[in-house]
Amino acid sequence: MDTDQVAGLVFVALASVMAIFQIALALGAPWGAAAYGGTNPGTLPTRQRVTSGIAGVVLYPLTALFVADVSGVFDLGWTAGQSSVWLWVLAGLFAVGTLANAMSGSPPERYWAIVTFGMCLTSGWLALGI
């Protein structure tokens, strides 16, 4: 297993944690203090639950599949041409997410900065290698 595959597996693991968390929020888990700035402790309002559901069921899984494909964890044939551009986009988005989580007024949400920073590093690593 090469370093790109390790980076891909780490990214997939972290994206899976994020997806599970978002799905749990969407299903009504009382973890609102750890999301969306912590402004809704307990169960999230409907709009945020829908957003979490989309993130958990669509966005994080698709992102994880893309990174797994780019990194060589497995081959879906999705990554022709513009992979490095999309990896840099992901690295940038997760860098912003890291800053937002780290600066959150909600102490439980700050822990997510560790996860998003890992996703930023691994997608950036893969972007550098392509």
RAWO-V779246 format. One record per helix or strand of 2 or more residues. SS is the DSSP state (hx for helix, st for strand). FROM is the first residue (numbers start at 1). TO is the last residue. If there is no record, write none. Layout:
SS:FROM:TO, SS:FROM:TO
This chain:
hx:3:26, hx:32:34, hx:36:38, hx:46:71, hx:83:102, hx:107:110, hx:112:129
